[in-house]
Amino acid sequence: MTADKPMVAAGLIIATMFLLGFFDNLVRQIAPDVGLWQFHLFRSLIALPFLVGISAMGWVNMRAIRKWAVMLRGGLAAFAILIYFGCLGFLPVGQVAAGLFTAPIWVMLISAIFLGKPIGMTRMAAALIGFAGVLIVLNPFEDGLSLIALVPIAAGVIYAIGSIATRQWCEGESAAAMLFFFFLWLGLFGLIGSLILNLAVSAEDGTDPGYLLRGFVWPTAWSWLLIAAQAFGSLLAVGLLFRAYQLADAAQVSVYEYSMLPFAAVWSLLLYGEPIRFNAIIGMALIVVSGVVISIRSRQG
């Protein structure tokens, strides 16, 4: 039985968010050269053999108890992250992460509507505060109504559905099995998207269709290095996250995942000189407060 070590778990989660804030910012350097779909295909082709290899050595267990449930959960999580990384091509990581971190709000609302779980006034107020924080960070009205700025929220909705699927159907499944199917789905999405775009988008005029619509290209050496760094960095970060949740109750330490928001903003400042706006700081603070309240109240029942 693993000892309960909430402080160690908190440290691992904060380290994970620090790493993700850095590695996710690298996508902005990959985007001018490699498309979204090919990026996920190549990243999966690096990550999956590594997972299979460490499983063959007995370091992790990738066998799924309920394969259909793990596959469904992996597909939902992969679709959410596909949207997340798609947004990284044209929005700062802090803004995109703010949309993804609406997931706890959607988990609460979807659980209430479809599973009959009570919400209560405190959590409803926290949800409204958190959503207000997301709108402040995304600022969709900055240049008139920009629906594109609201797309990261879709990632939060789908990620929330995946989280509910994990709780309802994937109890007892190994983290490695869920991670394997997650990268498998991302690879499949990437392959299908790249093939369709190669057939549908003509580049005969020599114009670049851009990050979202680019099919197969041969990456530069720098892009290969960044894709490999992103793949192994993601595996390391997710491994640390899984280990953290083995060391402490998720309700105790999940709130530390919100450290991703300031880390992403700081990495954007350091790597690209992108200033951290005051309204973004206020919005992030509201999102964190909302997540903490929802987490505490959910634990109390």
N, C-alpha and C positions, 0 to 999 in steps of 0.2 A: 504494500500500500504506500503510495507516494505521500510524503509528508506535506502538510499544508504550509506553503511558503508564499503568502500574498505579496510581500515586499519584493522577493526575487521575481515573482511573476510580473509585477508591475514594472520592474526594471527591464525585463525581457520585452514586454509590450512596447515600452517607450523606445527601446533600441530598435525594435521592428519598425515602428513608425518613422524613426529617424532615417533608417535605411530606405524605406519605401518613398519617403519624401525626396530623397536624392535620386534613386533609380527611376522613379516615375518622371522626374524632371528631364531625364535623358531622352525621353520620347520626342521632345521638341527638337533635338538634334538629329534624330532618326527620320522624322517626318518629311524633311525636304528630299530625302533620297529613296526611302522605302515606304510603300503604302501600308495602311492599317492592317489589311488582310494578310499580306506577305509577312509583316512583322510578327503577327500571331502564329502563322504557320512555322516560321523559322524558330521562333522562341520555343514552341512546343517540340519541334524536332531536336532541340538541344535538351530541353527539360525531361522529356519522356524517357529517352534511353538512360539518362542518369538515374531516374526513379526506378526503372526496371533493373538497372545494375545493382543499386544498393538493396533492392528487394531480393535479388538473387543471392546476395551475400548474407542475407538474413538480418540486415539492419532495420528494415521496416517490413510491415505486413500489408500487402496491397490487395489481399483477398477480400471481396465484398460479401457480406452476409445476405443482403437484399440488393442484388445488382441493379434491379430496375429503379430502386429508390436512390441509390448512389448516382446512377446515370442521370436521372431526372434532376437531382440536386446539382450535379456538375454542370448540366446544360443551362440551368437557370443562372447559376453563378457566373458561368462563362459568358452568357449573353449580357449580363449586367456589366462585367468587366470589359466586354467588347465595346459597349457604349461609352464606358469610362475612358478607355484609351482612345476611342474615336474623338472624344471631346478634347483630349490632351493635345491634339494637333493644332487647335486654334484657340484654346482657353488656358490660362494659368492653372497649375496643379491645385493651388489652394481653392480656386473657384470650383473646379470639377469635384474635388474631394468634398466640398461643402454640399454639393448635390447628392453624392454617394452617402453622406452621413445623415441624410434624411431617412435612411433605412429603419432606425429604431422607431421613428414616428409611424412609418407605414406598417411595421410589424404590429404595433399596438392597434392601429385602426383596422387592419385586415383581420387580426385575431378577434377583435370585437365584432366585426360584421359577419365573418364566416364561421368563427369558432365559439361565438357567444361569450367571450371573455369580457368582464366589466372593465371600464376605463377609469371612471372617477373624475371629479373636477380638477384635481391637482395635475394629473397626467394630461388631461385635455388642455389645460392652461399651458403646461410645459410644451406640448406639441405645437401650440399656436406661437409661443415664443421662439421655438426652434425654427419653425417655418419662416417666421419673420426674419430671423437671423440669416437663413439661406437666401431669402430675397435681397437682403442688404448686401450680402457677399456677391451674389450673381448679378445684381443690379440690372435686371432685364429692361428697364425703362430708361437707361442711360442715353441711348440714341434712338428714342422712340421705343415702341414695343418690339423687343427682340426675342422671338420664340426660341432661337438657337441657344440663347443663354440659359433657357430652362431645361434643355435636353439632359444635363447631368442628373436632374431630379428623376428622370426615367430610370437611370441606373440604380438609384436608391430604391425605387419601387420594386424593380425586378430582383434586386439583391435581397430585399425584405422577404419576398416570396420564397426565395431560395433558403433564407434563414429559417422560415417557418417549416419548410420541407425538411430541413436538417433536424429540427427539433421533433417533428411529428413522425418521420419515417426512418431517420438515419441513426437512431440511438444504438450505441455499441459498435458502430462502424469505425474502422481505423482511419486516422487522418490521412495516411498515405493513399488509401483507396480513394478517398474523396478528392485528394489532390491529383491523382492519376487521371480520373475521369474529367476533372476540371480542365487540365491541360489537353486531354484528348479532344474534348469538345472545342476548345479554342483552336486547336490545330485543324479540326474539320471545318470550322467556320472560316478559318483563314484560307484553306485550300479551295473551298467552294467559292468564296468571295473573289479570290484571285482569278480562278478560272472563268467565272462569269464576266468579270470586268475585262479580262483579256479578250473575250469574244464581243462584248457589248461596247466597250469604249475604244474608239479608233484613235490612234496616235499618229496617223499618216501625215498630219500637218506639222508634226514635230512639237506640238504643245504638250505640256505636262498636265495631266488631268488632276493632279494634286493628291494629297495624302489619303483622302477617303475613297477616291475613285481610281487609284493607281493599281494596275495589275502586276504581273511578274516583271521585275527588273533585276539586273545584276547589281547587288549592293557594292558600295565602295568598301575598302578594307576597314575604314573607320566605322562604317555602319555595322559591319560584321562584328567588330569588337564591342560596339554599344549593345547590339542585340544579345550577344553572349553574356555581357555584363548584366543586362536586364534579366535574362533568364536565370542565371545563377544567383543574382541578387534577390530575385523574387522567391526562389526556392529557399534561400537562407532565411529570408524574412518570414516566410510562411512557416518554416520549420521552427523558428524561435517563437512564433505566435502559438503554434500547436503545443510546444513545450510549456509555455506560460499557462495555458489553460489546463495542463495536467498538474500544475503546481498549486492552483488555487481555484476557488469557485468563480465561474464566469461572471456572476453578478457582482463580485467584489472588485474585479480588475478590468472588466470590459470598458469602463469609462476612460481608461488610459489610452484607448485607441484614438481618442479625440486629439491627442498630441500630434497626430498627423497633420492637422490644419496649420498650426504655427510652423512646424518643421517644413512643410511644403512651401509656405510663404517665404521662410528664411532662405531655403535652398534656391528658390526663384530669384531672390535678391542677390545671393552670392554668385550664382552661375550666370545670370542674365541681366543683373542690375535692375531688376523689376522692383519698383518701390512697393512697400506694404502700405496700402491705403488705410486711412483712419476708419473709414466705414467698414472695411474688411475686418479690421480688428474687433470692432463692435459686433459685427455679424457673427464672427467666429466665437466670441465670448458667449453670445446668446445661444448658439448651437451647442456649445459645451455644457452650459447650464441646463438646457433642455434635456440633453442626453443623460446627465447625472441624475436629474430629478426622475426621469422616466425609468432609469435603471434601478434606482433606490425604491421607488414605488412599486415597480414590477416584482422586485425581490420580496417586498413586504406583503404582496398579494392584494 
